Amino acid sequence: MSRTILVTGGGTGIGRACAHHFAAQGEQVIVTGRRPGPLAEAAAHDGVRALECDHTDPAALTRLLAALPERIDVLVNNAGGNTDFDADGEQDLAAYARDFRANLDANLVGAALTTRALDGRLAAGGAVVHIGSIAADRGAGSYGAAKAGLAAWNTDLAAALGPRDVTANVVSPGYVAGTEFFRDRLSADRRTGLVAATALGRAGVPADVAGAVAFLASPAARHITGQVLNVNGGAHHTR
Ligand SMILES: NC(=O)c1ccc[n+]([C@@H]2O[C@H](COP(=O)([O-])OP(=O)(O)OC[C@H]3O[C@@H](n4cnc5c(N)ncnc54)[C@H](OP(=O)(O)O)[C@@H]3O)[C@@H](O)[C@H]2O)c1
């Protein structure tokens, strides 16, 4: 029986690769995002259903619920990114507060709200997988703080969902090329440095992350919960 899988931010990059992976396995996949353009593209080419939603907005999430099936087997909280790339450069304290909160909203509050909204629909045997970041360990201002918070919050989520046989884990990528994450602002030197930091000598690609997400959502991973799985080519080591 095919599963129903929601991939937030699934119109581009890592989310789109996750959605593509699941759809290719015959799963029913729904992707979300704020911009109609990428969603239409994904719906036309990836065999997925696409719905507009800003995951930081409770009202938008309530509207999304009305359009979703009653049962969700897998939730991939992928929507996010470093909102500092879109900051206007204002330096005063009010701007600092706004920009700091923007990263917390985009990468932590959005995932928490989405999971809360879907809580009653998460089916036994299901999985929640969040996309974290190497920035949680290496830092990157409020973006890294938000991703670290996501992993910390997931610990409680795993405990809450475990008795219902729903797992909750974080996939934490290093540098992944071929997404809109860096806008057009990644310098050649910085890119070279990010690749050189890996043991494998290459950037990640969205399919690398999708493979890890698919594993955590698979029957092979039913005793894995509350964990962070690093997918970074060896750029950050853990024991
Ligand atoms: N690329 C990397 O090197 C890297 C490394 C570590 C972690 N990550 C994480 O991986 C995830 C995916 O990023 P990516 O690299 O694939 O970049 P991306 O191509 O920019 O994908 C982010 C997606 O999330 C959507 N999104 C952002 N905020 C949203 C919101 N509030 N509501 C709904 N959708 C939202 C975007 O669509 P709209 O703008 O249309 O809403 C976009 O489709 C992010 O959580 C990011 O932090 C990326």
The ligand as a MOL file (V3000), in Angstrom:
LIG
                    3D

  0  0  0     0  0            999 V3000
M  V30 BEGIN CTAB
M  V30 COUNTS 48 52 0 0 0
M  V30 BEGIN ATOM
M  V30 1 N 21.8170 23.6660 0.5090 0
M  V30 2 C 22.5580 23.4930 1.6010 0
M  V30 3 O 23.7880 23.5880 1.5460 0
M  V30 4 C 21.8940 23.1460 2.9140 0
M  V30 5 C 22.7290 22.7040 3.9420 0
M  V30 6 C 22.1700 22.3630 5.1630 0
M  V30 7 C 20.8060 22.4570 5.3550 0
M  V30 8 N 20.0170 22.8970 4.3430 0 CHG=1
M  V30 9 C 18.5710 22.9740 4.6130 0
M  V30 10 O 17.8840 22.2080 3.6400 0
M  V30 11 C 16.5420 22.6760 3.5040 0
M  V30 12 C 16.2310 22.8730 2.0250 0
M  V30 13 O 17.0860 23.8770 1.5180 0
M  V30 14 P 17.6670 23.8390 0.0340 0
M  V30 15 O 19.1350 23.8350 0.1240 0
M  V30 16 O 16.9870 22.8090 -0.7780 0 CHG=-1
M  V30 17 O 17.2810 25.3160 -0.4650 0
M  V30 18 P 16.0450 25.8460 -1.3400 0
M  V30 19 O 16.1670 25.3510 -2.7300 0
M  V30 20 O 16.0310 27.3220 -1.0940 0
M  V30 21 O 14.7740 25.1570 -0.6800 0
M  V30 22 C 14.0380 25.7060 0.3840 0
M  V30 23 C 12.5630 25.4830 0.0650 0
M  V30 24 O 11.8030 25.8200 1.2210 0
M  V30 25 C 10.7100 26.6310 0.8140 0
M  V30 26 N 10.3920 27.4900 1.9560 0
M  V30 27 C 11.2140 28.3160 2.6250 0
M  V30 28 N 10.5520 28.9260 3.6220 0
M  V30 29 C 9.2680 28.4750 3.5580 0
M  V30 30 C 8.0940 28.7440 4.3080 0
M  V30 31 N 8.0850 29.6310 5.3170 0
M  V30 32 N 6.9670 28.0900 3.9890 0
M  V30 33 C 6.9500 27.2140 2.9590 0
M  V30 34 N 8.0190 26.9230 2.2030 0
M  V30 35 C 9.1690 27.5530 2.5100 0
M  V30 36 C 11.1890 27.3940 -0.4160 0
M  V30 37 O 10.1190 27.7280 -1.2870 0
M  V30 38 P 9.3820 29.1610 -1.2360 0
M  V30 39 O 10.4660 30.1980 -1.1310 0
M  V30 40 O 8.6300 29.2060 -2.5160 0
M  V30 41 O 8.4950 29.1110 -0.0480 0
M  V30 42 C 12.0790 26.3490 -1.0760 0
M  V30 43 O 11.3420 25.5480 -1.9630 0
M  V30 44 C 16.4610 23.9580 4.3430 0
M  V30 45 O 15.8510 23.6690 5.5860 0
M  V30 46 C 17.9220 24.3370 4.5460 0
M  V30 47 O 18.1280 25.0880 5.7260 0
M  V30 48 C 20.5200 23.2350 3.1260 0
M  V30 END ATOM
M  V30 BEGIN BOND
M  V30 1 1 1 2
M  V30 2 2 2 3
M  V30 3 1 2 4
M  V30 4 1 4 5
M  V30 5 2 4 48
M  V30 6 2 5 6
M  V30 7 1 6 7
M  V30 8 2 7 8
M  V30 9 1 8 9
M  V30 10 1 8 48
M  V30 11 1 9 10
M  V30 12 1 9 46
M  V30 13 1 10 11
M  V30 14 1 11 12
M  V30 15 1 11 44
M  V30 16 1 12 13
M  V30 17 1 13 14
M  V30 18 2 14 15
M  V30 19 1 14 16
M  V30 20 1 14 17
M  V30 21 1 17 18
M  V30 22 2 18 19
M  V30 23 1 18 20
M  V30 24 1 18 21
M  V30 25 1 21 22
M  V30 26 1 22 23
M  V30 27 1 23 24
M  V30 28 1 23 42
M  V30 29 1 24 25
M  V30 30 1 25 26
M  V30 31 1 25 36
M  V30 32 1 26 27
M  V30 33 1 26 35
M  V30 34 2 27 28
M  V30 35 1 28 29
M  V30 36 1 29 30
M  V30 37 2 29 35
M  V30 38 1 30 31
M  V30 39 2 30 32
M  V30 40 1 32 33
M  V30 41 2 33 34
M  V30 42 1 34 35
M  V30 43 1 36 37
M  V30 44 1 36 42
M  V30 45 1 37 38
M  V30 46 2 38 39
M  V30 47 1 38 40
M  V30 48 1 38 41
M  V30 49 1 42 43
M  V30 50 1 44 45
M  V30 51 1 44 46
M  V30 52 1 46 47
M  V30 END BOND
M  V30 END CTAB
M  END
